[in-house]
């Protein structure tokens, strides 16, 4: 499995870096804690950091051992409307290498259900990002996801599973708008009842008429449910 993932990732890099577009590849570790407060209320804390090791933004490809894009801190309050629907309000604080933080407000409605042995999800999200300098950015997002157990009809301790999702993001800000698509594929493992480990790839492409900028990130996520 590890060899197959490396081959797929390498093919993505060599196929895309030669095209006339800004392209980045890198590594994105993620740490999430979900805390249940009551039957209907829960809290989520997430930290994500992105590091590039390849870029052709100036159309001349170069390798770098460590090029930090930034780090995001997310905080969500979640309320379960029914066994299937949940609303969430969130806040994100982001730090970039230039040292200028940004603030983001997030509103979200999500659905989670079953389709046979698969767990499927729909998520509609709006967010508003405010910068210390420059115009604000407004986005509307829709994501569809599937979680597929690889051993049995559900994911139990010591078992593997697959996660795949696709998200469309519409962005509006002063000076124009843009469209972004994010495709995710991960292999998950549950070593303990309250812990999930997920490893895979996140491909992001932006541009309405053509791909103007894209990223291919290797994702490693550690998720705790308390």
ROGU-492481 format. One record per residue (C-alpha): residue in three letters; chain; x, y, z. Coordinates in nm, 2 decimals, padded with zeros to 4 digits. Each point is the difference from the previous one (the first is absolute). Layout:
[ALA; A; [X; Y; Z]]
...
//
This chain:
[UNK; A; [00.00; 00.00; 00.00]]
[UNK; A; [00.28; 00.25; 00.09]]
[UNK; A; [00.18; -00.07; -00.33]]
[UNK; A; [-00.33; 00.06; -00.20]]
[UNK; A; [-00.06; 00.33; 00.17]]
[UNK; A; [00.35; 00.12; -00.07]]
[UNK; A; [-00.03; -00.09; -00.37]]
[UNK; A; [-00.33; 00.18; -00.03]]
[UNK; A; [00.13; 00.31; 00.18]]
[UNK; A; [00.32; 00.01; -00.21]]
[UNK; A; [-00.21; -00.02; -00.32]]
[UNK; A; [-00.21; 00.29; 00.10]]
[UNK; A; [00.31; 00.21; 00.07]]
[UNK; A; [00.18; -00.07; -00.33]]
[UNK; A; [-00.32; 00.03; -00.21]]
[UNK; A; [-00.10; 00.34; 00.15]]
[UNK; A; [00.33; 00.18; 00.06]]
[UNK; A; [00.07; 00.01; -00.38]]
[UNK; A; [-00.32; 00.19; -00.08]]
[UNK; A; [-00.04; 00.37; -00.03]]
[UNK; A; [-00.15; 00.07; 00.34]]
[UNK; A; [00.10; 00.07; 00.36]]
[UNK; A; [00.05; -00.34; 00.17]]
[UNK; A; [00.10; -00.09; 00.35]]
[UNK; A; [00.04; -00.33; 00.18]]
[UNK; A; [00.07; -00.07; 00.36]]
[UNK; A; [-00.10; -00.14; 00.33]]
[UNK; A; [-00.29; 00.09; 00.23]]
[UNK; A; [-00.01; -00.15; 00.35]]
[UNK; A; [-00.33; 00.04; 00.19]]
[UNK; A; [-00.11; -00.05; 00.36]]
[UNK; A; [-00.37; 00.00; 00.11]]
[UNK; A; [-00.17; -00.04; 00.34]]
[UNK; A; [-00.38; -00.06; 00.01]]
[UNK; A; [-00.15; 00.05; 00.35]]
[UNK; A; [-00.36; -00.10; 00.07]]
[UNK; A; [-00.17; 00.23; 00.25]]
[UNK; A; [-00.35; -00.14; 00.00]]
[UNK; A; [-00.22; -00.21; -00.23]]
[UNK; A; [-00.04; 00.29; -00.23]]
[UNK; A; [00.30; 00.23; 00.06]]
[UNK; A; [00.36; -00.07; -00.09]]
[UNK; A; [00.32; 00.20; -00.05]]
[UNK; A; [00.27; -00.05; -00.27]]
[UNK; A; [00.36; 00.14; 00.01]]
[UNK; A; [00.22; -00.05; -00.31]]
[UNK; A; [00.36; 00.10; -00.08]]
[UNK; A; [00.14; -00.03; -00.36]]
[UNK; A; [00.34; 00.11; -00.13]]
[UNK; A; [00.10; -00.01; -00.37]]
[UNK; A; [00.36; -00.03; -00.12]]
[UNK; A; [00.10; 00.01; -00.37]]
[UNK; A; [00.30; -00.19; -00.13]]
[UNK; A; [-00.05; 00.06; -00.37]]
[UNK; A; [-00.13; 00.31; -00.19]]
[UNK; A; [00.00; 00.14; -00.35]]
[UNK; A; [-00.19; 00.32; 00.08]]
[UNK; A; [00.26; 00.20; -00.19]]
[UNK; A; [-00.03; -00.27; -00.28]]
[UNK; A; [00.35; -00.12; 00.10]]
[UNK; A; [-00.03; -00.31; 00.21]]
[UNK; A; [00.20; -00.02; 00.32]]
[UNK; A; [00.03; -00.23; 00.30]]
[UNK; A; [00.02; 00.13; 00.35]]
[UNK; A; [00.04; -00.20; 00.32]]
[UNK; A; [-00.23; 00.23; 00.20]]
[UNK; A; [-00.23; 00.27; -00.13]]
[UNK; A; [-00.27; 00.07; 00.26]]
[UNK; A; [-00.33; 00.13; -00.15]]
[UNK; A; [-00.16; 00.06; 00.33]]
[UNK; A; [-00.19; -00.15; 00.30]]
[UNK; A; [-00.38; 00.01; 00.07]]
[UNK; A; [-00.17; -00.03; 00.33]]
[UNK; A; [-00.37; -00.09; -00.02]]
[UNK; A; [-00.27; 00.00; 00.27]]
[UNK; A; [-00.35; -00.13; -00.05]]
[UNK; A; [-00.32; -00.02; 00.21]]
[UNK; A; [-00.23; -00.27; -00.13]]
[UNK; A; [-00.37; -00.06; 00.07]]
[UNK; A; [-00.19; -00.31; -00.12]]
[UNK; A; [-00.34; 00.08; -00.14]]
[UNK; A; [-00.09; -00.36; -00.06]]
[UNK; A; [00.18; -00.34; -00.03]]
[UNK; A; [00.11; 00.11; -00.35]]
[UNK; A; [00.03; 00.38; -00.01]]
[UNK; A; [00.24; 00.23; 00.19]]
[UNK; A; [00.07; 00.37; 00.00]]
[UNK; A; [00.34; 00.15; 00.09]]
[UNK; A; [00.14; 00.34; 00.06]]
[UNK; A; [00.38; 00.04; -00.02]]
[UNK; A; [00.30; 00.23; 00.02]]
[UNK; A; [00.34; -00.04; -00.17]]
[UNK; A; [00.32; 00.19; 00.08]]
[UNK; A; [00.27; -00.03; -00.26]]
[UNK; A; [00.36; 00.09; 00.01]]
[UNK; A; [00.20; 00.04; -00.32]]
[UNK; A; [00.38; 00.03; -00.05]]
[UNK; A; [-00.04; 00.38; -00.04]]
[UNK; A; [-00.11; 00.01; 00.36]]
[UNK; A; [-00.34; 00.16; -00.08]]
[UNK; A; [-00.29; -00.20; 00.15]]
[UNK; A; [-00.34; -00.04; -00.15]]
[UNK; A; [-00.34; -00.06; 00.17]]
[UNK; A; [-00.27; -00.22; -00.15]]
[UNK; A; [-00.37; -00.05; 00.11]]
[UNK; A; [-00.16; -00.33; -00.11]]
[UNK; A; [-00.37; -00.11; -00.02]]
[UNK; A; [-00.08; -00.36; -00.08]]
[UNK; A; [-00.28; -00.25; -00.05]]
[UNK; A; [00.09; -00.36; -00.04]]
[UNK; A; [-00.18; -00.33; -00.06]]
[UNK; A; [00.13; -00.35; 00.09]]
[UNK; A; [-00.17; -00.32; -00.10]]
[UNK; A; [00.05; -00.36; -00.11]]
[UNK; A; [-00.01; -00.16; -00.34]]
[UNK; A; [00.04; -00.37; 00.06]]
[UNK; A; [00.33; -00.04; 00.18]]
[UNK; A; [00.12; 00.34; -00.11]]
[UNK; A; [-00.03; 00.32; 00.19]]
[UNK; A; [-00.08; 00.30; -00.22]]
[UNK; A; [00.00; 00.37; 00.08]]
[UNK; A; [-00.11; 00.33; -00.15]]
[UNK; A; [00.13; 00.33; 00.13]]
[UNK; A; [-00.10; 00.35; -00.09]]
[UNK; A; [00.23; 00.27; 00.14]]
[UNK; A; [00.04; 00.38; -00.03]]
[UNK; A; [00.30; 00.19; 00.13]]
[UNK; A; [00.12; 00.36; 00.01]]
[UNK; A; [00.38; 00.07; 00.03]]
[UNK; A; [00.13; 00.33; 00.13]]
[UNK; A; [00.36; 00.11; -00.05]]
[UNK; A; [00.21; 00.26; 00.18]]
[UNK; A; [00.06; 00.16; -00.33]]
[UNK; A; [-00.20; -00.05; -00.32]]
[UNK; A; [-00.36; -00.07; -00.08]]
[UNK; A; [-00.21; -00.27; 00.17]]
[UNK; A; [-00.07; -00.34; -00.18]]
[UNK; A; [-00.34; -00.17; 00.00]]
[UNK; A; [-00.05; -00.37; -00.09]]
[UNK; A; [-00.28; -00.24; -00.05]]
[UNK; A; [00.09; -00.37; 00.01]]
[UNK; A; [-00.17; -00.34; -00.06]]
[UNK; A; [00.17; -00.33; 00.08]]
[UNK; A; [-00.11; -00.37; -00.06]]
[UNK; A; [00.18; -00.27; 00.19]]
[UNK; A; [00.01; -00.38; 00.04]]
[UNK; A; [00.15; -00.22; 00.27]]
[UNK; A; [00.03; -00.36; -00.11]]
[UNK; A; [00.10; -00.28; 00.25]]
[UNK; A; [00.24; -00.25; -00.14]]
[UNK; A; [-00.07; -00.28; 00.25]]
[UNK; A; [-00.36; -00.07; 00.08]]
[UNK; A; [-00.30; 00.22; 00.00]]
[UNK; A; [00.13; 00.26; 00.24]]
[UNK; A; [00.34; 00.15; 00.12]]
[UNK; A; [00.11; -00.18; 00.32]]
[UNK; A; [00.32; 00.02; 00.20]]
[UNK; A; [00.30; -00.14; -00.20]]
[UNK; A; [-00.17; 00.04; -00.34]]
[UNK; A; [00.08; 00.21; -00.31]]
[UNK; A; [-00.24; 00.22; -00.20]]
[UNK; A; [00.00; 00.24; -00.30]]
[UNK; A; [-00.11; 00.36; 00.00]]
[UNK; A; [-00.06; 00.19; -00.33]]
[UNK; A; [-00.16; 00.34; -00.05]]
[UNK; A; [-00.05; 00.28; -00.26]]
[UNK; A; [-00.06; 00.36; 00.09]]
[UNK; A; [-00.09; 00.30; -00.22]]
[UNK; A; [00.09; 00.34; 00.13]]
[UNK; A; [-00.13; 00.33; -00.14]]
[UNK; A; [00.20; 00.31; 00.10]]
[UNK; A; [-00.09; 00.37; -00.03]]
[UNK; A; [00.22; 00.29; 00.10]]
[UNK; A; [00.08; 00.35; -00.12]]
[UNK; A; [00.14; -00.02; -00.36]]
[UNK; A; [-00.18; -00.32; -00.11]]
[UNK; A; [-00.11; -00.36; 00.09]]
[UNK; A; [00.14; -00.35; -00.05]]
[UNK; A; [-00.09; -00.37; 00.02]]
[UNK; A; [00.20; -00.26; 00.18]]
[UNK; A; [-00.04; -00.38; 00.01]]
[UNK; A; [00.15; -00.22; 00.27]]
[UNK; A; [00.02; -00.38; -00.03]]
[UNK; A; [00.11; -00.21; 00.29]]
[UNK; A; [00.09; -00.37; 00.03]]
[UNK; A; [00.12; -00.15; 00.33]]
[UNK; A; [00.06; -00.34; 00.16]]
[UNK; A; [-00.10; -00.01; 00.37]]
[UNK; A; [00.08; -00.23; 00.29]]
[UNK; A; [-00.17; -00.02; 00.34]]
[UNK; A; [00.27; -00.11; 00.25]]
[UNK; A; [-00.22; 00.08; 00.30]]
[UNK; A; [-00.37; 00.06; 00.06]]
[UNK; A; [00.04; 00.38; 00.02]]
[UNK; A; [00.29; 00.05; -00.24]]
[UNK; A; [00.01; 00.01; -00.39]]
[UNK; A; [00.31; 00.03; -00.21]]
[UNK; A; [-00.05; 00.11; -00.37]]
[UNK; A; [00.27; 00.02; -00.27]]
[UNK; A; [-00.06; 00.11; -00.36]]
[UNK; A; [00.00; 00.27; -00.26]]
[UNK; A; [-00.18; 00.33; -00.04]]
[UNK; A; [00.00; 00.15; -00.35]]
[UNK; A; [-00.12; 00.36; -00.04]]
[UNK; A; [-00.05; 00.18; -00.33]]
[UNK; A; [-00.11; 00.36; -00.05]]
[UNK; A; [-00.12; 00.19; -00.31]]
[UNK; A; [-00.33; 00.05; -00.18]]
[UNK; A; [00.10; -00.06; -00.36]]
[UNK; A; [00.33; -00.18; 00.05]]
[UNK; A; [00.20; -00.12; 00.30]]
[UNK; A; [00.19; 00.31; 00.11]]
[UNK; A; [00.15; -00.14; 00.32]]
[UNK; A; [00.00; -00.34; 00.15]]
[UNK; A; [00.14; -00.19; 00.30]]
[UNK; A; [00.07; -00.36; 00.07]]
[UNK; A; [00.03; -00.07; 00.37]]
[UNK; A; [00.09; -00.31; 00.19]]
[UNK; A; [-00.24; 00.00; 00.30]]
[UNK; A; [00.06; -00.16; 00.34]]
[UNK; A; [-00.28; 00.04; 00.25]]
[UNK; A; [-00.03; -00.11; 00.37]]
[UNK; A; [-00.35; 00.03; 00.14]]
[UNK; A; [-00.10; -00.05; 00.36]]
[UNK; A; [-00.37; -00.04; 00.12]]
[UNK; A; [-00.03; 00.08; 00.37]]
//
